[in-house]
Amino acid sequence: MMGPWPEGLLREEASSVILAVTVKPASKRNRVEGIDVWRGRLQVAIRAPPVKGEANEKVTTLLAEKFSISPENIEIISGHRSRQKSVRLSQTKLSEIEPILEVFLAEKS
């Protein structure tokens, strides 16, 4: 596929990529569940409850692992208290993120 991606899923800014994410806190396990094409969001399940930023912390850790990016380069830029978040992946390019998103898209289908 390599684009066009669902509208709103991601955008590139300078040396970073902004990714739209929906988080399901208090799930059975931490994992990326795939891409919700209709909503244009990456679906992420997190075991941590949505209390005192625990789930947000786990989201950044999981995305760092899945995208092979240092956790310091992942920042939730909006939606800190919402299931819908915008996450900045710094020091990376769209071309580095797209192959990983391809896998997530295939898993959801």
N, C-alpha and C positions, 0 to 999 in steps of 0.2 A: 504494500500500500504506500507507505512513506508519504502520507498526505494525499489528498486533502483530509485532514483530521476533522473529527466532529467539531462544529463551531464552538468556540470558547474553551476547548480543552487545553490549548497551550499557545504561547506566543514567545517570541524571542526578543530580548532587550539587551543591547550591548553584549556583555559576556555572560549573560544569564538567560534562563528559560523560566517562564512563569507557567505553572501547571495548576489546573483546576482539579480539586480533590474533594471527594465526599468521604467522610469518616464514619464508620460504624463502631462506636466505642463499646466496651464491655462485651466483645465478641469471644468466641471460643478460642481463637488463636490470632496471632499477628500475621497478616498476609495481604497481598494485593489481590483483589478479587477479579480484576479486569477493568475494562473501560465501558462505562455506560454511554453508548453511542447517542442515545436519545437526549440525555442531559449534558453530554459533552464533558464528562468528569471521570477521573480515575477513581475507582472504588477501592477503599482501603479499610480493612477490618483490623481493629486493635483490641487486645485483651484488657488494657487499662480502662478504668472508668473515667468519665469526663469530669474529674475532680482535680483542682489545683494544678491544671496544666499537664497532668500525667499522660493523658491520651495524646496531647500535642507533642510531648517529648518523644513518645513512642513512634508517632507518625514520622518525625524527622529522622529518627534512627532507622526505621524500616526503609524509608525512601533512600537514605544514604547507602544502605546495603544493596538495595535493588538496582540503583543507578550507578553504583561504584563511585560515589562522591563522598568526600569528607563531610561528616555531620555539621561541621562549622560552616559549610557552604550551602546549607539548607535552612531556609527561614520561612516561617509562616508569616505572610505579609498582610493577610486579612482573614477574618473568620475565627479568631482565637477562641471565641465562645460559641461557635456554630459548627454544625457538621460539614457545612460547605466552606472550604478554605481555598485560598490562593497561596501557593507555595513557590518561593523563588529558589531555583537551583543555580547557584552562582558558579562562576569559573567553568562553565560548560556551554556547549553549542547544541542547537536543535539537531544537527546531524549525529551527535553522540547519543541523544535521548531517543530519537525515532526508532532505531532498531529494538530497543528495549520495550517501547510502547507497542511495537508490532507483536511482540510475544504476549503482552497483556491483552491485546485486542483478540488475538487468536484463542486465548484461554477462555474469554468471555463468550465467544461465539459457539 
